[in-house]
Amino acid sequence: IRAQECFIYQEVKLAQSLRGEMAQKAVQLDTESFCCSICLDLLKDPVTIPCGHSYCMKCIGKVWDKEDQNQIHSCPQCRKSFTPRPLLEKNILLAALVEQLKTTGLQAAPAGHSYAGAEDVACDVCTGRKLKATKSCLTCLMSFCENHLQPHFDVAHVKKHQLVEPSKKLHENICSRHDEVMKMFCRTDQQSICYVCMVDEHKSHDIVSAAAERSEKQKELEVKRGNIHQRIQEREKDVKLLQQEVEAINVSADKTVEDSEKIFHQLVHLIHKRSSDVKQQVRSQQETEVRRVKELQEKLEQEITELKRKDAELKQLSNTEDHNQFLHNYSSVSAVRESPHSSSIRVRPLRHFKDVTAAASELRDQLQDILRDTWTNISLRVTEVDVLLSEPTTRDDFLKYSCEITLDPNTAHDWLKLSEGNRKATLMRNSQFYPDHPDRFTACRQVLSLESLTGRCYWEVKWEGRRGDVAVAYKDVDKINTGFGYNNKSWALYCNNNKNVFRHNSISTNISGSGSSRVGVYLDHRAGILSFYSISENMTLLHRVQTTFTQPLHVGIRLCFSYGDSAEICKLK
């Protein structure tokens, strides 16, 4: 069949050549003769170098400019070297011929018949300089330029050939063993084969035509494309949603910054006002007290003057030599008026306004405490802003959310001994005689963490013995009647050597696999996600909870089997 098709094609080619190829070849010969081999266009300002080849003056000049460093210049076609660099003179005769060709309408390569470059598929029929192929034929296994492709549109026998975009891989359609076109497909070996292969090594295999297999694969392809288009639509919706979320985040953040600045400005203004009020009150009290002291000072100075005057009179009386005169004036002069003021002036200890300073210092300390506590709360609220509900995937990712957790002695059951900096709980035979406390567990051998958990947190618990429960619970979880997982305020994973069971509100869920000696717990409080992982060389998800947490959570530990069993909250780096 292939030989017959090739014979038909040769007849077509011969007929086409007889109709006009010789004239066209003459035109192409003239065209190629006056083309620059560097720019592939008609010569511009042609120059002929000593070896006889001709180029555009600018083209050969640029080539030789790059070779100036080596001081050896060569012909791009024959590679003959010239030393020194030849002088370039315009070839007058060649330039005139090129201009004459231009006036006749002849160009180097019409737009539809451009020459094939290194990256192009060349026409297999063109002789001499080949044109760029416009189609490849899967029947002829050849590529054709526009002129040589024409028989595939004119000749009946060739019209049925399958044309595709120009391809350099036509040889891949030929069987390497039998040199035949591969038109069949072996589904058993998943490869294209020829007719000879079909009756040889692929005999008894599941074989169909390449067209039939293509049809099946095309259907699968359409299904995959449909899935891809659906995913694209979903992702476009996601992108749009994320863009809206970005805008919402920016609006919320801008408003929060604006409101926060306003609130803190109000606080600063209030502090400035109170500072001004204290200053004004102190100055007012200062003036009052200074005025009172000065008034008393003036009265005392007047009294001193009066006393000095009286002392002078008494001194004069004392110096009187006449006894009768002395006695006569004594009663009128010796009388001294009582002072209206006490014999001594009492003042408070020298503190003056120091008590005001102390009160202001106390206020400052109280404000610092309030700011520290509220700042922790504000900072926590900021870090809790987490739009994407993505869960970590690797242990390194989880460790980014690790937190320091210690057990609260005030919640520990009497038979639990805390150690390792209150990170480890051990079940003992005897009471530890803890003091009474309203937060202490009295029925189940349990303990809660001192720290409350919000936001994203991760921790790991290591068991020794027959295991127990690792849990999270609200602070006000039942301390008297029920254990972790048997109320609606706690979520617990029960672990022993044989199995794992998750419990919440007395509903149990069996988890496949054996018990784990080390359990990792991931909490996303805001998203309501609680996940338990078995930790060994890899992290294995045991159970995930999606719910809504209404209070901060505390880590819980329960030991319920043998004395000496322990659970330790691991230190994570």
C-alpha positions, 0 to 999 in steps of 0.5 A: 500500500505504501509503495503504491501511494509513493508511486502515485505521489511520484507521478503527481510530482512529475506532472507538477514539475512539467507544468511549471517547476522549471520556470519557478526553479529559475526564479528561485535560482536568481533569487538565491544568487543575489541573497546575503547568506547572513541576513537571508535577504536581497543584498544591500550595498553588496561587497565581494570579499577576496574569496569571491563570496558576496554579502551586505556591507553591514552584515559582513562588517558586523561579523568582522567587527566581532573578529577584530579581537583575534585579528583574523577575519574569515568568510562565513561560508568558505571559512577562508582567513584574511590578514589584515582585514580587507577593505570593503568596497561596494560592488557596483555591478552586483548592486545594479543587478539587485536593483534590477531584480527589485524593479521586476518585483522579485524578492528574496523569499515571498512571505508564504515561501520563507526559507526554512531556518535551523528550528523550522521543518524543511520541505522534503521535496525542495531542491537546493535551498529548502522552503519552510514546510506548511504541513506534514503528511502522515501517509507519505511521511514527508513534509511539504512547503505550500507549492509542493503540498498542492497535489494533496488538494488537487489529486483524488488519491492523495486528498485522503492523506492525513495532514498535520502541522509540520513535524520533525518526528515523522520518523517515529511513525516508522517501525524500527524493526520492519520499516513499515508505518505503524498504524496499529496499537497494542493495548497489551504492551501499550505501544504503536506497532505495524502490520508485521508486528501484529502477526509476529511478536504481538500475536494474540495480544489485544490489538486495535487500530491506532485510530480506534485507540486514539478515539478511546484515548480522546474520550479519556482526554475529554473527561480529563479536560472536563475535570481540569476545567471544573478544577479551573472553575473551582480554583477561579472561585477560590482565587476570587474568594481569596481576593475578596478575603484580602480586601476584607483583611485590608479593610479590617486591618486599616479600621483596627489600626485607625480605631486602635490609634484613636483609643490609645490617643484617648488614653494618652489624652486622659493621662495627660488630663489627669496629669494636668489635674494633679499638677493644678491641684498640687499648685493650688494646695501649694498656694493655700498652704504657703499663704497660711504659713506666711500669715502665721509667720507675719503674726508671729513676727508682729508678736516678736516686735511687741514682745521686744518693745515690752522687754525694752519697757521692762528693762527701763523700769528695771533700771529706775533708781527711785523706789517709789517711782518703780513701784508706781509704774510697775503695775502698768508696765509689767503686765504682758499680754498672753500670746494668741498662739500656742507656745510652739508651732507644730508641723507635720513630718517633712513629707509635704507632697511625697504622698501624692508622688507615692499615690501616682507611682502606685497608679503607674504600677497598676496601669503597667500591670493592666497594660501588660495583661491587656497587651497579652490579650490584644497580642493574642487576638492579633495572632489569632487572625488566621484566614486560611484553615490549613493544617500543618503537614509535616512534623517540622510544620507542627513544631512551629506551633509547639508550646510550653505546657505544665500541669497544675498541682491544684487540679491533680488527683491525690494519687498523681505525683507531679515531677519533671517541672510539673510536666510528668504525672505518675500514678502512685499507690498512696495519697500525695496529701495535696491541700484541698482545692476547689479545682482538684479532681476527686474521683478520676485520677486526672490533672489539667494543665496550668496554661489555657490554650487558644489559637494554634497549639501543638504538644506531645505526650509520652506514655510509660506503662499501660497508657491512659487518656490525653485530653483537652477540657474546659477549666470548669469540667466536672471534677467530681463525677466523670472522667475526660470524654464522659461529658460535653466539656472534654475531648479525650483519646484513650490509649492502651497497648491494644487500641485507641478510642476517642470519646466526647460526651460519653460517645466512643469512636474506635480507632484502627491500629494499635495503641501509641506510646507517643501521641501528638496533639494539634489544636486550632482553637479558632477553627475548631480543629483538634487532631491526634497523631501517632508519633514514631518515625512518621506522623500518623493521623489517628483522629480529627475533630471539627467542632466549635470551642466556646472557652479556652482549653486546658491539656488533660492527662488521665492514668487509670491502670497500674501503679507506676504508669506515667505520662509526660508532656514532652519538651519540644524544640 
